[in-house]
Amino acid sequence: MPYTLAGPARHEADIRKSRFLALAAPIDSPQAAQAFLEASRDPQATHNCWAWQLGDQYRFSDDGEPGGTAGRPILQAIQSQDCDRVAVLLIRWFGGIKLGTGGLARAYGGTAAECLRTAGKVLIREERRVRCTCPYADMDRVQARLLAAGARIEAAQFDADGVIWDLSVPRADATGLESLYVDQTRGQGSWRVLDEAS
């Protein structure tokens, strides 16, 4: 199961006189990843290498380090920790001792992995978005049952007939929740899947 970060994380390491600082953050779009990287990079550092993963999309940069020694190991650290929707920036201040390509890959990948390993994580729930209607007479009971079954109410509108809810429901439980809903409203409410939520 994929995880994202509960919030920003950081980890520092000194490796053969070079200082490495890993900064990681949850992201929900490529633009959010870019904003995090731009805001966090240190222009005074020797290198600002990074990677991010968002579903099937990913990017990485070696920022002047030999090809394949920084960005890709950071990305591999993200993937090996079962993380998604995560950006990692690894800032290096060169300390005068060259690490070689293998040493660089181990330093970047290892520091990124340790940052993610110690970070707070939350499970990413695959969800569907649903719009449903419910008569006023059933509203309190149906709402309590939906919430207890794992649905989240994202929006509610009220009209003369009752409430219109926009829900996020666990994808794996969507069919069961629909049956529960039909049963609880005695067939009086409507249930329509809007789209796949992430």
KEDO-909887 format. One line per 8 residues: number of its first residue (from 1); their letters; for each residue x, y, z of N, C-alpha, C, O. Coordinates in steps of 0.001 Angstrom, whole numbers. Layout:
N
NUM = A = X/Y/Z/X/Y/Z/X/Y/Z/X/Y/Z ~ ...;
END
This chain:
198
1 = MPYTLAGP = 845/-1195/0/0/0/0/881/1245/0/1873/1296/727 ~ 536/2241/-798/1377/3443/-848/1120/4373/336/14/4444/871 ~ 2176/5078/722/2108/6046/1805/2566/7407/1296/3371/7497/369 ~ 2049/8453/1904/2616/9770/1714/3053/10266/3089/2848/9587/4095 ~ 3647/11433/3126/4143/11958/4390/3054/12713/5126/2217/13377/4515 ~ 3074/12603/6445/2121/13340/7269/2457/14832/7288/1591/15661/7565 ~ 3695/15170/6999/4139/16558/6988/5593/16608/6553/6166/15576/6204 ~ 6202/17785/6567/7606/17905/6163/8527/17074/7061/8234/16850/8236;
9 = ARHEADIR = 9635/16626/6490/10621/15841/7240/12013/16290/6826/12203/16852/5748 ~ 12999/16030/7710/14384/16383/7388/15332/15397/8048/15023/14798/9078 ~ 16498/15244/7426/17539/14372/7978/18882/14908/7492/19043/15232/6315 ~ 19840/14997/8409/21186/15468/8050/22188/14345/8214/22052/13485/9084 ~ 23203/14371/7357/24289/13391/7458/25587/14056/7028/25601/14856/6093 ~ 26672/13724/7709/28013/14137/7297/28721/12897/6775/28922/11928/7506 ~ 29096/12940/5498/29721/11793/4852/31036/12256/4238/31052/13001/3258 ~ 32132/11805/4828/33489/12150/4367/33626/13655/4134/34052/14108/3071;
17 = KSRFLALA = 33256/14401/5152/33390/15861/5223/32382/16641/4380/32339/17869/4459 ~ 31578/15957/3582/30478/16644/2893/29249/16588/3777/28974/15578/4426 ~ 28510/17696/3790/27274/17747/4574/26099/17535/3628/25995/18184/2588 ~ 25222/16620/4006/24018/16329/3221/22803/16652/4083/22725/16234/5238 ~ 21847/17404/3515/20598/17718/4192/19456/17271/3296/19292/17780/2187 ~ 18667/16318/3777/17488/15851/3047/16260/16547/3601/16038/16568/4812 ~ 15463/17117/2706/14181/17725/3057/13111/17024/2239/13256/16893/1023 ~ 12056/16577/2869/10989/15866/2181/9652/16479/2550/9477/17010/3647;
25 = APIDSPQA = 8701/16397/1609/7373/16960/1861/6335/16215/1038/6647/15686/-29 ~ 5089/16172/1534/4003/15622/727/3637/16600/-385/3723/17814/-200 ~ 3228/16073/-1538/2811/16918/-2666/1519/16360/-3246/1218/15175/-3100 ~ 756/17238/-3911/-464/16766/-4569/-507/17138/-6045/-1511/16895/-6714 ~ 581/17730/-6564/648/18083/-7982/2103/18341/-8348/2924/18607/-7470 ~ 2434/18264/-9644/3791/18629/-10067/4134/20070/-9690/5284/20378/-9375 ~ 3132/20951/-9725/3364/22357/-9365/3730/22484/-7884/4580/23293/-7513 ~ 3076/21672/-7042/3408/21691/-5613/4826/21188/-5388/5547/21713/-4540;
33 = AQAFLEAS = 5232/20165/-6150/6600/19654/-6036/7597/20747/-6407/8583/20965/-5703 ~ 7331/21435/-7527/8244/22480/-7987/8303/23623/-6985/9375/24171/-6727 ~ 7158/23985/-6423/7132/25078/-5441/7947/24706/-4207/8696/25533/-3687 ~ 7805/23455/-3730/8578/23001/-2569/10073/23046/-2865/10855/23516/-2039 ~ 10476/22559/-4044/11896/22529/-4400/12471/23938/-4514/13574/24209/-4040 ~ 11716/24826/-5143/12194/26208/-5309/12319/26915/-3960/13277/27650/-3720 ~ 11343/26686/-3086/11350/27366/-1787/12426/26817/-854/12896/27528/35 ~ 12820/25551/-1052/13712/24892/-92/15167/24832/-520/16045/24608/313;
41 = RDPQATHN = 15439/25029/-1802/16821/24885/-2276/17721/25960/-1662/17257/27040/-1296 ~ 18998/25651/-1558/19974/26597/-1019/20930/26993/-2136/21763/26183/-2542 ~ 20830/28223/-2644/21695/28632/-3746/23178/28672/-3371/24037/28691/-4252 ~ 23487/28686/-2065/24884/28698/-1624/25492/27288/-1577/26708/27141/-1454 ~ 24652/26261/-1674/25143/24883/-1586/25828/24479/-2887/25647/25118/-3923 ~ 26612/23416/-2817/27304/22910/-3996/26314/22278/-4968/26412/22484/-6177 ~ 25348/21497/-4436/24356/20831/-5281/23010/20809/-4570/22937/20656/-3351 ~ 21951/20965/-5351/20573/20799/-4876/19933/19728/-5760/19348/20043/-6796;
49 = CWAWQLGD = 20044/18479/-5353/19546/17357/-6141/18178/16946/-5601/17897/17118/-4414 ~ 17337/16409/-6462/15972/16135/-6019/15308/15055/-6844/15783/14658/-7908 ~ 14176/14591/-6303/13280/13681/-7020/11893/13816/-6422/11731/14147/-5248 ~ 10900/13553/-7251/9534/13463/-6732/8770/12390/-7475/9072/12058/-8621 ~ 7758/11849/-6785/6893/10805/-7340/5458/11177/-7041/5113/11511/-5908 ~ 4617/11116/-8073/3195/11434/-7935/2435/10469/-8840/2245/10739/-10026 ~ 2002/9343/-8272/1353/8322/-9095/2333/7801/-10137/3427/7347/-9803 ~ 1929/7871/-11410/2792/7403/-12499/3800/8466/-12947/4674/8185/-13767;
57 = QYRFSDDG = 3682/9665/-12421/4593/10748/-12810/5768/10819/-11842/5606/10636/-10636 ~ 6936/11082/-12378/8108/11308/-11532/9120/12146/-12302/9127/12169/-13532 ~ 9974/12833/-11549/11067/13618/-12119/12216/13549/-11140/12020/13299/-9951 ~ 13428/13774/-11649/14586/13844/-10764/15674/14665/-11433/15673/14850/-12650 ~ 16603/15155/-10618/17705/15977/-11131/18979/15686/-10352/18966/15566/-9127 ~ 20095/15572/-11101/21418/15396/-10484/22085/16740/-10167/23078/16775/-9441 ~ 21551/17841/-10701/22069/19191/-10435/23593/19260/-10448/24210/19753/-9504 ~ 24193/18761/-11526/25642/18903/-11677/26462/17741/-11163/27648/17649/-11480;
65 = EPGGTAGR = 25875/16848/-10381/26586/15638/-9975/26671/14712/-11198/25882/14861/-12131 ~ 27617/13758/-11208/27702/12837/-12347/26365/12133/-12577/25688/11754/-11621 ~ 25985/11958/-13847/24691/11384/-14219/24381/10086/-13481/25200/9167/-13446 ~ 23196/10022/-12896/22738/8815/-12229/23210/8642/-10795/22911/7623/-10172 ~ 23939/9611/-10255/24493/9433/-8910/23677/10110/-7816/23944/9895/-6634 ~ 22682/10929/-8187/21952/11688/-7162/20439/11560/-7333/19767/10962/-6492 ~ 19903/12116/-8413/18458/12142/-8599/17828/10758/-8623/16829/10513/-7946 ~ 18415/9851/-9405/17842/8504/-9490/17925/7760/-8152/16940/7129/-7769;
73 = PILQAIQS = 19053/7800/-7419/19054/7167/-6095/18032/7761/-5126/17488/7038/-4291 ~ 17763/9065/-5223/16731/9672/-4377/15359/9110/-4762/14565/8753/-3891 ~ 15085/9033/-6067/13821/8466/-6531/13683/7011/-6082/12606/6591/-5658 ~ 14763/6250/-6174/14717/4846/-5744/14435/4748/-4242/13769/3814/-3796 ~ 14940/5707/-3464/14647/5722/-2023/13157/5954/-1788/12556/5311/-927 ~ 12562/6870/-2549/11122/7129/-2435/10348/5849/-2736/9443/5469/-1993 ~ 10715/5191/-3833/9985/3993/-4252/10210/2825/-3292/9283/2063/-3017 ~ 11418/2680/-2786/11702/1546/-1895/11014/1698/-536/10822/715/179;
81 = QDCDRVAV = 10643/2932/-183/9923/3168/1078/8406/3131/870/7648/3495/1770 ~ 7957/2688/-329/6525/2629/-663/5860/3993/-527/4712/4091/-94 ~ 6584/5042/-899/6039/6393/-807/5521/6854/-2164/6030/6447/-3209 ~ 4527/7689/-2131/3972/8328/-3314/3531/9724/-2883/3352/9989/-1694 ~ 3359/10608/-3855/2990/11996/-3568/4006/12630/-2627/3653/13285/-1646 ~ 5284/12413/-2955/6382/12873/-2099/7458/13523/-2967/7776/13040/-4054 ~ 8006/14621/-2467/9181/15257/-3073/10310/15249/-2052/10093/15477/-862 ~ 11522/14982/-2539/12702/14990/-1669/13769/15856/-2328/14121/15656/-3491;
89 = LLIRWFGG = 14271/16812/-1571/15392/17654/-1988/16586/17274/-1127/16490/17220/99 ~ 17712/17012/-1782/18926/16679/-1036/19986/17724/-1363/20460/17826/-2495 ~ 20342/18492/-345/21299/19592/-499/22659/19093/-36/22785/18496/1034 ~ 23684/19345/-860/25036/18914/-502/25977/20103/-476/26002/20923/-1394 ~ 26753/20179/601/27850/21130/697/29135/20305/619/29424/19514/1516 ~ 29894/20489/-441/31094/19675/-689/32158/19956/362/32454/21111/667 ~ 32733/18882/918/33710/19031/1992/35150/18824/1581/36037/18837/2434 ~ 35415/18630/277/36796/18531/-184/37254/17121/-516/38311/16950/-1123;
97 = IKLGTGGL = 36494/16113/-137/36863/14729/-448/35871/14174/-1451/34668/14144/-1190 ~ 36375/13731/-2607/35497/13173/-3632/35022/11786/-3198/35788/11003/-2635 ~ 33754/11496/-3466/33154/10244/-3029/33149/9174/-4124/32933/7998/-3830 ~ 33380/9562/-5368/33258/8611/-6473/31791/8365/-6791/30911/8698/-5997 ~ 31530/7777/-7959/30134/7624/-8372/29363/6684/-7437/28221/6977/-7084 ~ 29959/5577/-7038/29282/4661/-6117/29039/5298/-4766/27972/5129/-4176 ~ 30025/6029/-4276/29886/6707/-2986/28810/7782/-3023/28051/7947/-2068 ~ 28749/8516/-4142/27702/9538/-4274/26317/8907/-4282/25410/9372/-3593;
105 = ARAYGGTA = 26160/7837/-5072/24851/7174/-5139/24435/6661/-3769/23273/6791/-3385 ~ 25372/6079/-3028/25050/5588/-1689/24723/6744/-741/23806/6634/72 ~ 25462/7844/-840/25233/8989/40/23865/9623/-224/23107/9882/711 ~ 23556/9869/-1491/22266/10485/-1813/21112/9540/-1517/20141/9930/-868 ~ 21210/8299/-1989/20130/7340/-1767/19941/7020/-294/18810/6946/186 ~ 21044/6828/428/20962/6476/1844/20409/7600/2696/19603/7354/3594 ~ 20827/8829/2430/20331/9967/3210/18847/10193/2941/18084/10470/3866 ~ 18427/10074/1663/17007/10219/1330/16192/9119/1997/15124/9386/2547;
113 = AECLRTAG = 16689/7880/1954/15958/6754/2542/15805/6929/4054/14745/6642/4610 ~ 16852/7394/4711/16777/7590/6165/15797/8702/6517/15072/8605/7507 ~ 15774/9759/5707/14818/10853/5925/13392/10313/5833/12556/10622/6683 ~ 13112/9514/4813/11765/8982/4626/11432/7915/5669/10288/7806/6111 ~ 12438/7132/6058/12208/6063/7033/11745/6630/8376/10888/6046/9039 ~ 12314/7767/8771/11999/8354/10075/10832/9342/10017/10388/9835/11054 ~ 10336/9634/8816/9239/10601/8670/7913/9975/9073/7723/8763/8968 ~ 7007/10815/9531/5644/10351/9787/4946/10097/8462/5016/10918/7547;
121 = KVLIREER = 4270/8953/8360/3614/8590/7094/2135/8325/7327/1714/7949/8421 ~ 1359/8533/6268/-59/8205/6284/-377/7375/5050/157/7614/3967 ~ -1257/6394/5232/-1656/5524/4147/-2481/6314/3148/-3368/7077/3531 ~ -2188/6131/1864/-2976/6772/802/-4164/5866/509/-4003/4704/137 ~ -5334/6410/681/-6571/5681/425/-7016/5936/-1004/-7183/7091/-1395 ~ -7211/4894/-1789/-7783/5068/-3126/-9283/5301/-2945/-9974/4513/-2298 ~ -9770/6394/-3527/-11151/6791/-3277/-11922/7027/-4563/-11353/7189/-5642 ~ -13228/7040/-4407/-14133/7467/-5474/-14953/8632/-4935/-15249/8710/-3743;
129 = RVRCTCPY = -15310/9528/-5836/-16189/10635/-5449/-17613/10276/-5853/-17864/9801/-6960 ~ -18535/10513/-4929/-19926/10137/-5129/-20811/11318/-4758/-20542/12025/-3787 ~ -21873/11529/-5539/-22895/12515/-5161/-24172/11739/-4848/-24621/10914/-5645 ~ -24740/12007/-3700/-25959/11297/-3314/-26948/12266/-2680/-26577/13303/-2131 ~ -28203/11894/-2775/-29261/12692/-2162/-29902/11869/-1067/-29929/10640/-1116 ~ -30418/12579/-76/-31017/11881/1068/-32159/12734/1608/-31977/13929/1839 ~ -33337/12136/1812/-34452/12885/2405/-34105/13335/3826/-33345/12669/4529 ~ -34663/14459/4233/-34399/14993/5573/-34697/13976/6668/-33965/13893/7654;
137 = ADMDRVQA = -35773/13199/6501/-36190/12263/7542/-35113/11211/7823/-35031/10697/8938 ~ -34290/10888/6828/-33268/9840/6980/-31869/10405/7229/-30929/9653/7484 ~ -31736/11714/7155/-30406/12338/7074/-29484/11970/8231/-28360/11528/7992 ~ -29918/12136/9464/-29021/11890/10608/-28570/10427/10666/-27389/10143/10865 ~ -29511/9512/10492/-29187/8088/10565/-28236/7681/9422/-27253/6975/9649 ~ -28539/8133/8199/-27720/7764/7043/-26321/8362/7165/-25326/7699/6874 ~ -26255/9610/7594/-24942/10256/7751/-24081/9485/8746/-22903/9233/8490 ~ -24673/9111/9885/-23917/8373/10901/-23414/7039/10344/-22271/6660/10598;
145 = RLLAAGAR = -24248/6329/9595/-23845/5037/9042/-22744/5199/7986/-21793/4418/7955 ~ -22874/6214/7123/-21852/6444/6088/-20494/6774/6711/-19467/6224/6314 ~ -20505/7675/7686/-19244/8066/8332/-18617/6881/9049/-17402/6694/8998 ~ -19442/6080/9717/-18924/4907/10426/-18322/3895/9452/-17429/3132/9823 ~ -18812/3886/8197/-18321/2935/7193/-17118/3471/6413/-16622/2797/5510 ~ -16642/4682/6751/-15417/5187/6129/-15601/6257/5081/-14624/6682/4465 ~ -16833/6710/4857/-17059/7794/3891/-16675/9134/4534/-16736/9298/5753 ~ -16283/10075/3687/-16022/11448/4142/-16950/12384/3383/-17051/12302/2159;
153 = IEAAQFDA = -17630/13275/4102/-18496/14256/3449/-17639/15456/3074/-17065/16123/3934 ~ -17564/15718/1768/-16747/16834/1275/-17575/18106/1108/-17054/19213/1250 ~ -18863/17949/805/-19738/19113/641/-21169/18679/900/-21532/17521/691 ~ -21979/19630/1363/-23401/19362/1594/-24209/20566/1127/-23883/21710/1443 ~ -25272/20290/368/-26203/21324/-57/-27594/20877/357/-27890/19683/404 ~ -28439/21848/656/-29784/21517/1108/-30798/22128/159/-30650/23269/-277 ~ -31825/21360/-156/-32920/21880/-967/-34240/21471/-318/-34251/21006/821 ~ -35344/21641/-1028/-36657/21374/-446/-36849/19896/-98/-37635/19567/791;
161 = DGVIWDLS = -36140/19011/-788/-36351/17570/-594/-35419/16945/441/-35737/15899/1007 ~ -34286/17569/690/-33330/16964/1613/-31931/17493/1379/-31742/18657/1027 ~ -30954/16626/1577/-29553/17014/1467/-28935/16360/237/-29296/15249/-149 ~ -27995/17080/-363/-27177/16530/-1455/-25745/16509/-934/-25167/17558/-647 ~ -25178/15316/-815/-23823/15165/-309/-22861/14835/-1438/-23187/14060/-2337 ~ -21669/15430/-1387/-20534/14960/-2180/-19646/14195/-1224/-19158/14747/-238 ~ -19439/12927/-1515/-18680/12042/-632/-17392/11582/-1283/-17303/11495/-2508 ~ -16389/11286/-460/-15246/10493/-872/-15373/9178/-128/-15465/9147/1099;
169 = VPRADATG = -15376/8084/-895/-15545/6769/-274/-14372/5885/-662/-13851/6007/-1771 ~ -13942/4991/233/-12862/4076/-123/-13261/3264/-1347/-14336/2665/-1386 ~ -12393/3252/-2332/-12711/2578/-3593/-13083/1109/-3371/-14015/594/-3988 ~ -12341/449/-2485/-12575/-979/-2243/-13939/-1226/-1614/-14481/-2325/-1735 ~ -14510/-211/-937/-15780/-377/-231/-16948/291/-944/-18058/313/-412 ~ -16720/840/-2147/-17748/1654/-2806/-19039/883/-3057/-20129/1410/-2832 ~ -18926/-354/-3520/-20135/-1135/-3817/-20913/-1429/-2543/-22137/-1297/-2520 ~ -20220/-1822/-1492/-20879/-2092/-217/-21528/-848/367/-22615/-926/940;
177 = LESLYVDQ = -20869/305/225/-21442/1550/733/-22688/1937/-50/-23651/2450/520 ~ -22668/1691/-1349/-23865/1992/-2146/-25039/1125/-1688/-26157/1623/-1558 ~ -24799/-158/-1444/-25868/-1052/-954/-26385/-578/399/-27593/-553/635 ~ -25466/-203/1286/-25850/314/2596/-26725/1560/2443/-27736/1719/3127 ~ -26310/2437/1527/-27025/3691/1302/-28443/3431/797/-29403/4006/1310 ~ -28571/2569/-206/-29889/2247/-758/-30784/1654/331/-31965/1983/433 ~ -30197/778/1136/-30952/146/2222/-31394/1194/3262/-32548/1197/3689 ~ -30478/2073/3662/-30772/3063/4699/-31792/4108/4239/-32552/4632/5054;
185 = TRGQGSWR = -31814/4412/2936/-32782/5399/2419/-34026/4714/1859/-34908/5369/1304 ~ -34090/3385/2009/-35212/2592/1492/-35466/2892/22/-36608/2953/-433 ~ -34356/3080/-716/-34444/3323/-2157/-34865/4730/-2534/-35069/5014/-3715 ~ -34999/5625/-1549/-35478/6986/-1827/-34340/7927/-2251/-34595/8954/-2880 ~ -33104/7590/-1918/-31978/8461/-2251/-31316/8034/-3544/-31449/6887/-3969 ~ -30601/8958/-4171/-29847/8616/-5389/-28361/8552/-5050/-27901/9211/-4118 ~ -27606/7748/-5817/-26174/7511/-5610/-25524/7512/-6976/-25824/6660/-7812 ~ -24629/8472/-7210/-23996/8565/-8523/-22494/8774/-8356/-22062/9714/-7689;
193 = VLDEAS = -21702/7892/-8964/-20249/8036/-8932/-19875/9166/-9871/-20228/9137/-11051 ~ -19148/10186/-9347/-18748/11332/-10161/-17477/11038/-10938/-17420/11224/-12154 ~ -16452/10574/-10221/-15185/10262/-10869/-14316/9538/-9867/-14683/9354/-8706 ~ -13155/9133/-10345/-12187/8536/-9446/-11495/9673/-8700/-10970/10591/-9329 ~ -11486/9625/-7401/-10674/10561/-6616/-9336/9903/-6378/-9217/8683/-6489 ~ -8342/10679/-6057/-7013/10090/-5893/-6828/9555/-4500/-5766/9022/-4179;
END
